[in-house]
Amino acid sequence: MADLRADLGFLQLRNPVLTASGTFGYGMEFLSFLDLSAIGGIVVKGLYYGPREGNPPPRLVETASGLINAIGLPGVGVEHFAADVLPELRKHDATVIVNVCGDGDEEYFQVIEFLNRYDGIAAYELNISCPNVKLNGACPAMNPHMTRTIVATAKQRSRRPLVVKLSPNVTNIAEIARAAEDGGADGISLINTLLAMAVDLETRRPKLGNVFGGLSGPAIKPVALRMTYQVAQAVRIPIIGMGGICTGRDALEFMLVGARAVQVGTANFVDPAASVRIVHEIAEYCDARGIARVADIVGTLETNR
């Protein structure tokens, strides 16, 4: 049986499969489909300091091999999460990473400082890359100076490892990743959704109430793989890859290009037990080929470059 453990340096995971923020609720919603301790961990729905309603509907549109969402990061806020959600997650032996959000720089830091006081959180994922909040998808992760500055302060305020989630809506992803590393990030996760839109030809109206949204699903996998590879060549810190992962082979491809772990997102909407299935498929692939440690696959892509 292959050793599926994933070493992120700052965190040891049972296996390399995590669930992506915004696609798995707070974990408790999926208990009837899977055992939370059977996957590497969960990245919970993005948390602002206070409760948040999100964008008005319609907020989801299916596309060819993908999904556009303009949910707008609704959530329960840190007080409710710490008092009611986190204690339940502890009961299920889940490795919990909190996706930290903010409407401004200071809110990111307030969320971190509040949650620093509570046990049961393995790391923070700093979400500076959501395309649904700012006009035309603008976000801190599109600017290396802003990225470095926010990460540096967040790292200073944090008592836990800090993973920085990057946006694909940039021309030089490696530059942004290096800025996050320079700011003190312990790890990088990528990619967030691609800025997109859908229109109704008959009504001549946008299909989303927010006009723009974020494209996810199998359609973005080639872009996500390319960017994960580029970042792996540019930084020394661990990488968590995501973007269109639906099978164990998908996950292993991200590891091949340099990711030490992966996040499963849109697939959770199609198959609520997708993350556990992917863990099994990774194990089956390794066992069939005599691969003793899945970690041995990481970064082994051979190119002619």
Order of alpha helices (4+ residues) and beta strands (2+ residues): beta-beta-beta-beta-beta-beta-alpha-beta-alpha-beta-alpha-beta-alpha-beta-beta-beta-beta-beta-alpha-beta-alpha-beta-alpha-alpha
